[in-house]
Amino acid sequence: MENSKRLIREIIISNLGVIESTKIELGSGFNVLTGETGAGKTMILTGLGLLAGEKADSDFIRSGAEKLSVSAIVHLDGAPTANLAELFAEHEPEMDSGELVLARSITRDGKNRAQVGGSVATAGLLTKFANEFYAVHGQGSNQKLLSNAYQRRLIDSSDEKLSLKCDELRNGVLQLKDQIKEIASLKKSLLDRDATRVKLSTFQAEFKRISLKAGELENLEARIQRLDSVEEWQVALSGALNAMDDEETGALTSVSRAIRSLVPIGESMESMRELTERFTEVKNELSDLRNEIGLLLGELEGEPGELDQLRQRKASILAFVKKHAPLLAPDLDQHAQIEALIEYGASVEKLLKNLDGGDERLDQMQLEIEKVFTHLGALAREVSTMRQTIAKRVEAAVANELQVLGLAGSRFSIEFSYLAVEKPEDLPLEGIDEISFKFAAHQSVTPHALSKGISGGELSRLMLAIELALVSDRDISTIVFDEVDSGIGGETANIVGQRLAKLAENRQIIVVTHLPQVAVWAKEHFVITKNADNDFVQSSVEVVTGDARVKEIARMLSGELEDEAANLHAGALLKHATLV
C-alpha cells in the first residue's frame, strides 16, 4: 500500500484557558510555538489532547465563558492506513479534498460533544480518528518511559508484524482466561451438584411461568396510571357532552332553536341570511365536538377487570424480582434487576446442561485448556523471539540518535528476562518477556535501569532519541512535542533543533519550546502573546517572519525585546539554520 502523509492543516480554539479565540494555520513541515511563560502555549496542546481523548474538564473553560470548543482540520495525502480505511468504511465521515474536521466542545455543566466530519460522534470515535492523524508527546511521556510495561509497548508498536502477533497472543490469553473462569465455575457447581440443580430448576420453572420480558414493567406502570385516571376523565368528558346534548339547555339544542327562529326571515335580507349561515356553522362545529368527545369516551372504556389484572401482574413481577435479587449484583435499580434476571434466565439451561454432564464436560474443558495453553506457549515464544530481534534494531538506532543528540559515549541497552509459566492461569496477556531499558551517560559507567538515577535532561534526550529511532516511513503522521528540549541547552539544543528539522522533511512536526536554538530551525514560527488588563487575561497567536521573528528569538535569548546584542545573535542563529 502507498504510504500516506497525515497532518493537521488548521487548529481553531475558543474559550480554552487564557485563549478567547484563535486560529492557527500550520505548515506541512517543522512548526514551532513560542511565547512567554503563562502565555498559553500549552493550551494549544491541551486542545489537541482533548480531540485525542484526554479527559474533558470544565475547569479548562475560560473565565466568564460557558463553553469551550476545539476543532482541527486534518489532511490525508495518499492512501489511508489499514486502521484509517476501516474507520472510513464503517463511519463514512464527510471529507472535502482529503480534509476532515474533528471537533469537541465542553460546557460548564460537564456536557461535552464530539464531531467527526460534521456529524455527531462519540468521544471514543473522535479519539480513534485523531490518533490516526497525530500523536502528542508531552513531558508526561518522559515519565512513562520509566515504566517497564511502557518500554515493552514501545518495542511492540515499532513493528507491524510484531504488533499483530502481540494482538493475537493477547486475544488468545483473554479467551483462555474466560475458559479458566468457566472451569472454575463448573467445579464450584459440581461440589454441590444436587442442591444447585434443584435451585436452578426451581428458578427455571418460575422464570418460564412468570415469562419476564424486557420493558414490560414500564408498560404496565404506564397503563395502570392511565386506567387510574379514566374515571376522572370520563366525568369531565361526560359533563362536556351533556352541556351540548341536554334537551332543554344544551348548546346544540339552543343553536338549533336559534336557527329555526331565523329561517322564516332568512330570505328577506342579506344580513339575516348571513346570520343563519353563521349559526349553521356553529351547529356543525358543535356536532363535530360532540362526536370527538364520544370517541374519546369510547377509547377510555377499558376491559372489565383489566386494571385488577394489570395490578396483579405487576405484583407478581415485583415479588419474583424481590425473591431472586440475592442472585444479582448489589445496588442495581429495579429495571436493571429485571434485565439481569432475564439474562440469568437465558443462561440457566446451559448451566443445567453442564451439571447433567458435569464430569464429562469438565474433562473435555480441561483437555481444551491444555491444548490452547500449548498453542499459546508456542505463540508467546514466537513473540519473544520477534521482540528480541526488533529490540536489537531499536537499540542500535537509539544509540545512533544519542550520539547525534550530544550524548556521545553514552550507552543504551534493552535487556530481557523471562517468566517461567507452568500453569495456564499464570500466562500473562503480554507474553513471557520482561523488558528493561538501561542507560549510562558515559562509557565508564555501568548502565542501570532508567528508574535509577537518570537526570531530567538525559531522560528528555533519551525519549527524543527513542521517538526518532522508532519513526517509521510506513506511518507518516504528525508528531507533536511539548518541550521535548526540557533540561538541555547550548549546542545540544541546536543539535536537537537540527534533528527535528531533518525529521520534518518527511512529516509534520509541531514543537512547543522555550529554546531559541530549537525555534530557529522551524519553517513556521508561531508566537503566543499574553495581554493583561487588570484581571482580564487574553492570549493571541500570530505567525512571525523577518524582523518580527528575529525579535522573538532575541527575546528568548535575553528576555528583552530591545537588546541589540541579542538581536545580532538571533539573526546569526536564524542565518545558520537557513544555510545548513
Residue pairs with C-beta under 8 A, 6 or more apart in sequence:
1 79
1 81
1 82
2 78
2 79
3 78
3 79
3 473
3 474
3 476
4 76
4 77
4 78
4 79
4 80
4 81
4 84
4 476
5 76
5 77
5 78
5 476
5 506
5 507
5 508
6 74
6 75
6 76
6 77
6 84
6 132
6 133
6 134
6 476
6 477
6 478
7 26
7 28
7 74
7 75
7 77
7 133
7 134
7 477
7 478
7 507
7 508
8 26
8 48
8 72
8 73
8 74
8 75
8 133
8 134
8 478
8 508
8 510
9 25
9 26
9 72
9 73
9 74
9 75
9 99
10 23
10 24
10 25
10 26
10 72
10 73
11 23
11 24
11 26
11 44
11 47
11 48
11 70
11 71
11 72
12 22
12 23
12 24
12 69
12 70
12 71
12 72
13 19
13 21
13 22
13 23
13 43
13 44
13 47
13 68
13 69
13 70
14 20
14 21
14 68
14 69
14 70
15 21
15 61
15 62
15 65
15 67
15 68
15 69
16 43
16 46
16 47
16 60
16 61
16 62
16 68
16 70
17 40
17 43
17 46
17 60
17 62
17 539
18 38
18 39
18 40
18 43
18 62
18 530
18 537
18 538
18 539
19 40
19 43
19 44
19 62
19 538
19 539
19 541
20 62
20 65
20 538
20 539
22 539
22 540
22 541
23 541
24 44
24 526
24 541
26 508
26 510
26 524
27 508
27 523
27 524
28 508
29 504
29 505
29 508
29 509
29 523
29 524
30 500
30 501
30 504
30 509
30 511
30 521
30 522
30 523
30 524
31 508
31 509
31 510
31 511
31 522
31 523
31 524
31 525
31 526
32 510
32 511
32 512
32 513
32 518
32 519
32 521
32 522
32 524
32 525
32 526
33 41
33 44
33 510
33 511
33 512
33 513
33 526
33 527
33 528
33 541
34 41
34 512
34 513
34 514
34 519
34 525
34 526
34 527
34 528
34 552
34 556
35 41
35 527
35 528
35 529
35 530
35 539
36 529
36 530
36 555
37 514
38 530
39 528
39 529
39 530
39 539
40 528
40 530
40 539
41 512
41 528
42 482
42 512
43 539
44 512
44 528
44 541
45 136
45 138
45 480
45 482
45 512
46 54
46 60
47 70
47 72
48 70
48 72
48 130
48 134
48 136
48 480
49 136
50 56
50 60
50 70
50 104
50 106
51 70
51 71
51 72
51 102
51 103
51 104
51 126
51 127
51 130
52 127
52 130
52 131
52 134
52 135
52 136
53 123
53 124
53 126
53 127
53 130
53 131
56 104
56 106
56 110
56 112
56 123
57 106
58 106
58 107
58 108
58 109
58 110
60 68
60 106
61 67
61 68
61 106
61 107
61 108
62 68
66 107
66 108
67 105
67 106
67 107
67 108
68 105
68 106
69 103
69 104
69 105
69 106
70 103
70 104
70 105
71 101
71 102
71 103
71 104
71 115
72 101
72 102
72 103
72 130
73 99
73 100
73 101
73 102
74 99
74 100
74 102
74 129
74 130
74 133
74 134
75 98
75 99
75 100
76 84
76 95
76 98
76 99
76 100
76 133
77 98
79 85
80 88
81 132
81 475
83 128
83 132
84 129
84 132
87 125
87 128
87 129
87 132
91 116
91 121
91 125
93 100
93 116
93 117
93 118
93 119
93 129
94 100
94 117
94 118
94 119
95 117
100 116
100 117
100 129
101 115
101 116
101 117
101 118
102 115
102 116
102 126
102 129
102 130
102 133
103 114
103 115
103 126
104 112
104 113
104 114
104 115
104 123
104 126
105 112
105 113
106 112
112 123
113 120
114 120
114 121
114 122
114 123
114 125
114 126
115 121
115 126
116 125
116 126
116 129
132 477
133 477
133 478
134 477
134 478
134 479
134 480
134 508
134 510
135 477
135 478
135 479
135 480
136 480
136 482
137 463
137 467
137 479
137 480
137 481
137 482
137 484
138 481
138 482
138 483
139 460
139 482
139 483
139 486
141 463
142 456
142 459
142 460
142 463
142 486
144 150
145 151
145 437
145 450
145 459
145 462
145 463
145 466
146 450
146 451
146 459
148 434
148 435
148 436
149 430
151 414
151 435
151 436
151 437
152 387
152 430
152 433
152 434
152 435
154 394
154 466
154 470
155 162
155 387
155 390
155 391
155 394
155 414
155 435
156 162
156 163
156 166
156 387
156 430
157 163
157 470
158 390
158 394
158 470
158 472
159 386
159 390
160 474
161 386
162 383
162 386
162 387
162 390
165 379
165 382
165 383
165 386
166 383
166 430
166 431
168 379
169 376
169 379
169 380
169 383
169 429
169 430
169 431
170 429
170 430
172 372
172 375
172 376
172 379
173 376
173 427
173 428
173 429
174 429
175 372
176 369
176 372
176 373
176 376
176 424
176 427
177 425
179 365
179 368
179 369
179 372
180 369
180 424
180 425
182 365
183 362
183 365
183 366
183 369
186 354
186 358
186 361
186 362
186 365
187 362
189 196
189 351
189 354
189 355
189 358
190 355
190 358
190 359
190 362
193 355
193 358
196 355
197 352
197 355
200 348
200 351
200 352
200 355
201 352
203 324
203 327
203 344
203 345
203 348
204 345
204 348
204 349
204 352
206 320
207 341
207 345
207 348
210 316
210 317
210 320
212 317
212 320
212 338
212 341
212 342
212 345
213 342
214 338
214 339
214 342
216 317
217 314
217 317
217 318
217 334
217 335
217 338
218 335
220 310
220 313
220 314
220 317
221 314
223 310
224 307
224 310
224 311
224 314
227 302
227 306
227 307
227 310
228 307
230 300
230 301
230 302
233 296
233 300
234 297
234 300
237 293
237 296
237 297
237 300
238 297
240 293
241 290
241 293
241 294
241 297
242 250
243 250
243 251
244 250
244 251
244 252
244 286
244 289
244 290
245 252
245 253
245 290
246 253
247 253
251 286
252 283
252 286
252 287
252 290
255 279
255 282
255 283
255 286
256 283
258 279
259 276
259 279
259 280
259 283
262 272
262 275
262 276
262 279
263 276
265 272
266 272
266 273
266 275
266 276
267 273
317 338
318 334
320 341
321 334
321 337
321 338
321 341
324 341
325 337
327 341
327 344
328 337
328 340
328 341
328 344
329 340
332 340
354 361
369 424
370 424
372 424
373 424
373 427
376 427
377 421
377 427
380 421
380 427
380 431
380 432
381 432
383 431
383 433
384 416
384 418
384 431
384 432
384 433
387 416
387 431
387 433
387 435
388 416
391 414
391 416
391 435
392 414
394 414
394 466
394 469
394 470
395 412
395 413
395 414
397 469
397 470
398 412
398 462
398 465
398 466
398 469
399 410
399 411
399 412
400 469
401 464
401 465
401 466
401 468
401 469
401 499
402 408
402 410
402 412
402 461
402 462
402 465
403 410
404 495
404 499
405 461
405 464
405 465
405 492
405 495
405 496
405 499
406 461
406 488
406 491
406 492
406 495
406 496
407 441
407 458
407 461
407 462
407 465
409 441
409 442
409 443
410 439
410 440
410 441
410 442
410 458
411 438
411 439
411 440
411 442
411 443
411 445
411 447
412 437
412 438
412 439
412 447
412 462
412 465
413 437
413 438
413 439
413 447
414 435
414 436
414 437
414 438
415 435
415 436
415 438
416 433
416 434
416 435
416 436
417 433
417 434
417 436
418 432
418 433
418 434
419 426
419 428
419 432
419 433
419 434
421 427
421 428
421 432
436 449
437 449
437 450
438 447
438 448
438 449
438 450
439 447
439 448
439 450
439 454
439 458
439 462
440 446
440 447
440 448
441 454
441 455
441 458
448 454
450 459
450 462
454 462
455 487
456 486
456 487
457 486
457 487
457 488
458 487
459 487
460 484
460 485
460 486
460 487
460 488
461 487
461 488
461 492
461 496
463 484
464 481
464 484
464 496
464 499
467 479
467 484
468 499
468 503
471 479
471 503
471 507
473 506
476 506
476 507
477 507
478 507
478 508
478 509
478 510
479 503
479 507
479 508
479 509
479 510
480 510
480 511
481 500
481 509
481 510
481 511
481 512
482 512
483 512
483 513
483 514
484 496
484 511
484 513
485 493
485 496
485 497
485 511
485 513
485 514
485 515
485 518
488 496
488 515
489 515
489 517
490 517
491 517
493 515
493 517
493 518
494 517
494 518
496 517
496 518
497 515
497 517
497 518
497 519
497 520
497 521
497 577
498 521
498 577
498 580
500 509
500 511
500 518
500 521
501 521
501 522
501 577
503 509
504 523
511 518
511 522
513 519
514 556
515 556
516 553
516 556
516 557
516 570
516 573
517 573
519 525
519 552
519 553
519 556
520 553
520 570
520 573
520 574
520 576
520 577
521 577
524 543
525 543
525 544
525 545
525 549
525 552
526 541
526 542
526 543
526 544
527 541
527 542
527 544
527 548
527 552
528 539
528 540
528 541
529 539
529 540
529 541
529 542
530 537
530 538
530 539
531 537
531 538
531 539
531 540
532 538
544 551
544 552
549 574
550 567
550 570
550 571
550 574
551 561
551 567
551 570
553 570
553 573
553 574
554 560
554 561
554 563
554 566
554 567
554 569
554 570
555 561
555 566
556 570
557 563
557 566
557 569
557 570
558 565
558 566
560 566
